[in-house]
Amino acid sequence: MDTNLNIGKITRIRGSVVDVFFQNNLPAINTLLVKGKDNEVKIEVYTQLDGNHVRGVSLHPTQGLARGMAVVSTGKQLLVPVGKTILGRMFDVCGNPIDYQESPKDVRWKTIHQSPPPLAKRATKSEVFITGIKAIDVLIPLERGGKAGLFGGAGVGKTVLLTEIIHNMVGNDKGVSMFCGIGERCREGNELYNTMKDANLLKDMVMLFGQMNEPPGARFRVGHAALTMAEYFRDEEHRDVLLLIDNIFRFIQAGMEVSGLMGQMPSRLGYQPTMGTELSELEERIAYTSSGDITSIQAVYVPADDLTDPAAVHTFSHLSASIALSRKKAGEGLYPSIDFLQSNSKMTTAEIIGERHYNLAQQIRRTLAQYEELKDIISMLGMEQLSVKDRNVVNRARKLERFLTQPFFATEQFSGIEGKQVSLEEALEGCERILADEFKDLPESVFYMIGSIDEIKKPEMNANKHN
């Protein structure tokens, strides 16, 4: 064995937390320790306990490890590959390909622990990021180089919405998409990979996964690994990057597991005391700089649909837009199931999106809010008891709700309805015409799952013939 190696001895194993004794040369925080002939077990140093002991978190299952075994300090931090050849590939947290192809050639290896871009390099202008999805572009415009959160419980359509945004972004902008799966189901990762491959969208995309069945250490670091790859495309290739994280709550959850295994005292509701710092270290690296931008859309699982949960509250503070998904809307078949009154975007100001768009968005919100207030009266007394003015508000609101649904490319195979992308101009025009009562006599069902407003002209003729 090489005498220059810094070799330590395992003294304790608790779950995925491993204590290692070093006679001298105590490894620094975040140094990678390896075990096994092919370095099959990697342990990241988390804390130095005293002059001879370090405590680390394993990025791999710890079965087979035992006290007294030797581990080697690499003297380096966890590295991932960056370069043009990583496009179209799927990796794990250590940068190993998991798509049954050989490792990419012509890559550089870069540490996952990078500093956020300094303030002097950050762009100060605000631009809107167009998604091609009516409901988002009209009422919750996203910021280019900003962070948007998709909030919702289990099964309300977070992953489907993310998949649709990838489809529209890669198809239109000549940017790069990074998909980072943190603690999600293996089945979803496999489905997404095959969907993107079939749609020929994989060539401008990189996928990284730290799945549900992996140790908390891997789930805790996969977000940093994805950001390192995204930063390469932004800073060196000068390309716009769309970073999709599914699901940021699982990152917080992994930190909670690591913190518990480390023996730290939990704070409110069992979350780790360092949650705010850990989330900030990840989120602050997502930025719009002079060389390009990373726009991030993050799915946020909300425990028990409670938006006051500390995980949701801490995530909120980093976002420029929050899209709340509603189980009630999903139950009514209104997809995307966005609760417009709970969602908001800091881009919704007249200076950024223009007077016409701003006034229209405010008018739509007012109409939907009035409808929400009238729902109790309707459920108790029926529509007949409403004044003519209120009845018109309800009529407009229900048509708007249905017009803001949209058939997705991501769900074509399940719904049998062809996916549609709608420009901002078409979406605004449709909402304007509905609010102007142009379609007052049409049934609300003709507005459901269409693209632009022009698509309802044919049913209008037929409806008049039958009446």
ABEGO torsion letter per residue (X at the ends): XBAABBBBBBABBBEABBBBBBABGBBBBGBBBBBEAAGABBBBBABBABAABBBBBBABBABGBBBGBBBBBAGBBBBBBBEAAABGBBBBAAGBBAAGBBBBBGBBBBBABBBBBBAAABBABBBBBBAGBAAAAAABBBBBGBBBBBBEBBGAGAAAAAAAAAAAAAAABABBBBBBBBGBBAAAAAAAAAAAAAAGAAAABBBBBBBAABBAAAAAAAAAAAAAAAAAAAAAAGBBBBBBBOBAAAAAAAAAAAAAAAGBBBBBGGBBAAAAAAAAAAAAABBBBAAEBBBBBBBBBBBGGBAABAAAAAAAAABABBBBBBAAAAAAGBOBBBBAAABBBAABBAAAAEAAAAAAAAAAAAAAAAAAAAAAAAAAAEAAABBAAAAAAAAAAAAAAAAABBBBAAAAAAAGBBBBBBBAAAAAAAAAAAAAGAAAABBAAAABGBBBAAAAAAAAAAAAAAX
